[in-house]
């Protein structure tokens, strides 16, 4: 495994160790975490076949943890090891990306990163993509959750605090573009805990909410079975009775969703308006990315030792299993776990995941590095006098 952390120079960051079984550790209460997120200690382990699987499919992953303020770019290096490249962005939340661009939601900004490398170009002798922060739009603390990219290139995001979908505004914190019909007004009250977004054909199509509450913080009393999936175009509730649903994703004609309160990856039966379980995962499931016939699912530990009031606690006991913090890569054919990543130490929660196709070993310029000042690229050469005339 190879790791790069957000320190003053690149060499301190890249972590490379052989995959090994993870050690189980009880989750720590968030109150006891160090206040300085730059000093948090995180250990990583992964399945033996992860590096070769990523390399074979030329895939990388972007993984966020808002609790620790981390984004991890996970790829494979030239020596056949898993590469973890870490950067610090306070309250790193929703992430969506590809080989050229990554968008990231943070505490009060929405970030855009651009890859500055040309095809077949590498930096520092190993990285085939170098994502540079090119824009950070200040939106305020909206409790931004998941993100989507419209076909016109505009970013859509879940504005959880105001219970709506929103776009960026040139002047204001956000421009609301949709809210559930049961929400009577835009107010900074996180009424239903709107959280997940599925894009279809480049437009927002489905969202998840913990319940249909129209009162301040009302969702906290409906976590066990109040969850819904809503069609943004029709305002119809297409699935209900869920427990803290997250991360809806449309893939190959099927709507996949995480029923986090029961620890299940599954899909929506539109005729029955019901959730169909596909695989159990040992943790609070949040963050889902699908490519081909596999899904990457983010897993989090409980904040206070137990998933209080959720069926997930009983499901773990039934299987004699401890909760994970990490990522499991699951077959959409049979539900088997194909590969995994596990995080230990001062981290217990994952928020979002995005596959990065055609990316082998990515890096990202951090805000605390000299490279953000010194790495300068430009678009094209000036025209010569002959061509100008």
N, C-alpha and C positions, 0 to 999 in steps of 0.2 A: 504494500500500500504506500502511496506517495502522497504527501500532504503539503499544502501551501497555506500558511496562515497570514492574517493581516498584520504583519509587523513592518518595521521600517525598511527592510530590504527583502528581495524575493527569496534569497537563499534560506531564510529562516522558515519559510512557509511550506515547502513541499514535503509531504509525508509519504514514505514508501516502506511498507512492511508487508510481509507475507500474510495472506488471510489466515485467520485462526478462529476457533470457537470463541464466542463472546461469553463473558462472565456476567451472571445475573446480579443486579444490585437494586435494592429497594429504592423507589423514587423518593426524592427529597422534596420537602415543602418549598414552594417558590419563595416563601418569605425568608428562608435561610440562604438564598443565593447571594453571592457577592454582588455588590452594587455596580462594580466596574465590569462591564461585559467584555472588556478587552482582556481580562485576566481569568476568564473561565477556562477550565480544563475539560477537554472532551476527548474521550477515547473512541476509536472506531475499529470495527471488525467487519468482515464480509465473508460470504460463501466462497469456497475454493474456485468455483467456476465463473465467478462474476467478471473477472478481467478478460478472460477469453471470450465470454459471451458479448460483452460490450465491444471488444475489438472486432470480433467476427461480424457484428451487425453495424459497425461504425456508429455507435451510439454513445451519448453521454447523458447525464442527468443533472438538472438543477434542483436542489433541495433547500427549502427554507425552514428556519426555526425562529419564530418570533420571540420565544422565551429567552434565547441566548443572543438574538440579533445576528444570526448567521445565515449566509447563503453558501452552499457547498456546490461546486461544480465537480462532478464525479465522472472520470473517464478512465482510459487505460494508457499506460506509457509504453515506451519503446522496449522496455524490459519485461513486458507482460504482467505488470503490476497494476492494481487499481490506484488511480491518482485522485486524491482529494484536494481540491483547491478551495480554500476558505477565505471569505471576506466578511467584514462586519458592517451591517446596516441595521440600525436600531429598529427593532420590531419588524423584521423581515417577514412579509406575509405572502400575498398572492404572487405567483411567478408564472410567466408564460414566455416561451422563446423558441428560437430556431437557430440555424447555423449563422445567421447574420445579426440577429437582434434579440435582446432580452428585455422584458419589462418586469419591474419589481415594485410592489407596494410596500411602503415603510410607515413609520410612525406618523409622519405628517407630510410626506412627499411621495410622488410617483416617479420612479427612476426609469430612464431609457439608456440601455447599453448597446453600443455598436461594435461589431467585430471589425478590426482595422486591417486584418491580414488578407492578402490575396490568396487565390487557390494555390495549393502546394507550397505556400510560404509557412515558415515556422519562426517562433520567437524563443529566445533562451535555449535554442537547440532541441526543443521538444514539443512546444505547444502549437497546435494547428489552428487555434482560434484565440484571439485576444480581445475580450470585451471591455470597452472603455466607457465609463459613465459620461454620456454626452448631454444629458438633460435631466434635471430634477425639478419637477413642477411642484410648488408648494400648494397643498390642498387642505392643510390643517388635519387635526386628528379626527378622521371620519371613521375610524376602526375599519379601514379598507380591508376587504377580504379577497375574493378571487377576481381574476382579470380575464378579459377576452379581447381579441383583435378583430374588428369588423373588416369586411371586405374592402372598405375604403381606407383602411389603415388606421382608423381611429381606435383608441383604447376605450373599452367599456369596463367599468368596475362595479363590484358590489359595495355599496355604501351602507354598511351595516348599521352605523349609528342613526342614519336617517331613513332606514328601511326602504331603500330604493336602489335602482340601477342608475348609474351616472356616467357622464363623460367629462373630460376636462373642459374648463372654460378659460378663455383668454383673460378674463377679468376677475372672476370669482373663484371660490373654492371648488365648485362643481356645478354641473348642469344636470339636473334630474331628467331622465328620459323615460322612466317607468317606475311604478310602485304597485304592489299588490292591491287589488280592489278593496280588501278588508282593512287597509291602512287609510285612515280618514284624512291625515295631513302629514306633511313632512315636518318632523320634529326630532331633535337630537336625543331620542329616548330608547333606541334599540328595542322596539316593541316586539318584533317577531323573530329576531335574530336571523334575518336574511343573510345567507352566507355563501352559497355555491352558485356557479354559473356554467351552463353548457351552451356552446355556440354551435349553430347548424348553418352551413353554407354562408359563413361569415357574418351571421347576425345572432344576437342573443335570443335564445329560444326557450330554455328551461332554467328555473332557479329552484334552490332548496331553501326552506325556512324551518325553524324548529317548531313553530306553531303558527296559528292565525291570530295571535293576540294583537289588539289595538290599544294597549295600555303600556305605560313605561315599564321596561324590563319584564314584561309579562310572560315571556317565553320560559323563564326559569322554573315555573310551576308546571310546564307541559313537556318536559324533556323526555319522558318515558314513551309517550305514544301520540304526541301532538304534531309530529313532523309531516310536512307536505312537500310535494314537487308541483310546481306551477308552470303552466304554459304561458310564456310572456305574451305571445301574440293573441291568445284567446282569453286570457285570465282564468282559464279552467284549471282546477286542481286535478292532476292526472294520476296522482298517487298520494295516499294518506295513511295515517296510523303508524308512521315511522318514528324511530327514536333518534333524534338529533341527526338527521340526514345531512350529508355534506357531499361536495365535489361531484355533481352530475356531469357526465361526459357522453356525448353522442358518438357512436362508433359503429360503422357497418350496419346502419339501420336499427340499432338498438340503443336505448338509453340506460347507461350504467350509472349506478349511484352507490355511495357508501352509507350504510345504515349504522352510524358510528356507535350508537347506544347499545347495539347488540353485537358489534364487532363483525359485521358482514359486508362483503362485496356482493352486489347483485344487480338485477336489472328490473325495469318497470314493465309489467304487463298492462298495456294501455286498455285492453278490453275489460279487465277486472279491476283496474285502478289499484293494482297490488304490487308489492315488492316481492321479487323472486330471488331468494338467496342463491349465491353461486359458490362462495368460499368464506370460511371463517378466518379471521385474522386476530392475533393475540394482542390487541390494544385498541385504543380509541382511533378509529379509522378516519383520517382526514388528509386530503391531498391525493389526487388520482390522475395518472397520465397513461394513455393507451396508445400502443403502436403495434401494428400487425395483429398478432393474436395473444399479446401479453399486456398485462396491466401492472404498473408500479403503484403501490399503495403505501401511503404514509401512516405510521403507527406512533401513538403517544401513550405515555404512562399516565396514571391518575395524578392529580395535583396534591391530594391528601391521602395517599396510600390506597384509597378505594374509589371505585367509580360509583359514588353514592347515588342510589335511586335508579341505577341503570341495570338492565339485564346482563350487560357485559360482565359484571362481577360474577354472576352465577355461571355464565358460560365459561369463564376462565377456571373457576373452581371445578366445574364438571370435567374439564380436560386436564386438571392438575397442572395448569400453565401459569407462568408469570407474565405480566404485561411487558411489551416491548416498547422501546423508542427506536425507530428506524424505518426501513423500507423493505417491503417484500415484493418481489417480482413474480406475478402469478399467471398461470396459464388460463386463458379464457375458454379453453376447450374442456379441461377437467378440474380446474381449481387448484392444481398442485402448485406448490412454491418452487420456482425454478432457481431463483437466486435471492440473496438478501444482503442488507446492510444493517448493522446494529450500532447505535450510539450509546455510550455510557459516560458517567461522570456528571459534570454540571449541566447536563442537558436531559430533558425528559419529554419534550414535546416537538413534534414536527408539524408544520402547517401545510406546505404545498410542494408539489413535484411537477416538473416538466421534462419530458424526454427532449433531447436535442439531437435530431437526426443529422447524419453526415458530419458529426463532430467526434473526433477521437480523443483528444486530450486538451481540454480548454483551460484558459486562465482568465482572470479578471483583474483589472487595475483597481486597487483599493484607494480609499480616500486618505489613508494614513501612510502612503508610500511615496517615495521620491519619484516614482515612475509617473504619477499623475501630473507632475510638473514637467518631467523631462521627456516623456514619450510624445513626440509630435509627428503627426502624419498629415499629408495634404492630398487633395483630391486629384489634381492633374498638373502637368507642366503648363507654363504659360506658352501661348503660341509664338512661333518664331516670326521674325519680320517678314519672311517670304510668305508664310502661310497667312499672316495677318493682312498682307496686301493683296 
